Amino acid sequence: MHELSLCQSIHGIVDRAREGRPVEVVHLQVGRLRQVVPETLAYCWTLVTDGGPLAGSRLDIDHVPVVLDCGDCGRRTTVADALLLTCGSCGSGAIGVVSGEELLVTSIDLRDPADAAAASNSAAPSGPAPAPEPTPTPAEEH
Amino acid sequence: MGRFHRHDDGTEHEHDHEHDGHEHAHEGHDHGDHSAYATGPERVVVLERIFDENDRAAADNRAALDAAGVRCVNLMSSPGAGKTTLLVHTLRHLRDTGVRAGVVEGDIETSLDADRLADLGAQISLLNTGDGFGGECHLDAPMVARALTRLDLDALDVLLVENVGNLVCPAEFDVGAHDRVMVYAITEGEEKPLKYPVMFRSVDVVLVNKMDLLPHLDFDLDLFRRNVAAVNPGARLVEVSARTGDGLEEWHAWLTDPARPAARVG
């Protein structure tokens, strides 16, 4: 629901960080406590970037699980699906959130320079022929 | 950090990639072998919080409110839980007791809520959040900053921000208030604290509203209290009826308590 707002903020951050260079992938850490739907975020990213310099870039979302430390029994709980914020061992609500509240742009992958050069300059520079553009394989998808 | 360069003479190279003080998340996936390529995709470390811009604006709002001596409460709920009806009572009470009140009204598209709050002695700044681009589900700090410019803060003691009716998005955005208060209608059932723990965790006070309907419902008040306590042991519950006015004294006393300590931000 607030994914569109988040994408606008992400756009501002990425546009500053790229310093004019083309971007292929934007890597995010999104804690599950942030209530962000990754598919919705990815869709909103296409809306926000449409027609601009970041059009065609994609989001790579590291969806960080919620991990709690219990203030009573001291045990650690990794919360599965339901966002029940209580200790998995003793049921106490006196918990500290270890992870799951992350919401940040960790890094960006610039578009492959060989690709960018070929796209922007049809007269390829002399020298060794550039290696074929590596086609992204499933193994490279995060 | 390595950086690709293309010089004017057409030569290209990439500086050494140094892992200086940051970590890549390489575990669990394979980047593939790029060693055959002189110039592979380059990764630029950013590590910037997505809420930084909002949080800076929220801090500015709070500083402006502090400078004017205004206590600001972010009022959140589901649609129809009774925020506006509650505000009618509260603004009347504040007017009658000499407390200068203001309202930032996060209505969508219309001024229906603001119309109900007119003529109660409060300054009202209306924010129509339906701009069609991400603002329709919550108020954020830059929106509230715009609303503050339309208020005479020096003539206020208390500012109530009526957020958009929604149990998800408003919990995520610090608008620059000093306290977060939730209006919860008992018609919403007992289980919502477990389904929306982020919202319930974020608030200082839960006004348990529509208590006048309790005889007609199967609502288990004790179970609801336990569910709130499970996700937010520090939350204060106040049973009220915005329709009859019952129970509002405790809420009004809390709202206007000059000794009320600064709670978490919101």
Interface residues (C-beta under 8 A of the other chain):
Chain A: M1 H2 L4 S5 L6 C7 Q8 S9 I10 G12 I13 V14 A17 R18 E24 V25 H27 L28 L33 R34 Q35 C44 D62 A82 L83 L84 L85 T86 G93 A94 L103 L104 V105 T106 S107 I108 D109 L110 R111 D112 P113 A114 A117 P125 S126 G127 P130 A131 P134 T137 A139 E140 E141 H142
Chain B: F4 R6 G10 T11 E12 E14 H24 A25 H29 D30 H31 G32 H34 A36 Y37 A38 T39 G40 P41 E42 R43 V44 V45 V46 L47 E48 R49 I50 F51 E53 N54 F133 G134 G135 C137 H138 D140 N166 V168 C169 A171 E172 F173 L194 P197 V198 R201 A229 A230 V231 N232 P233
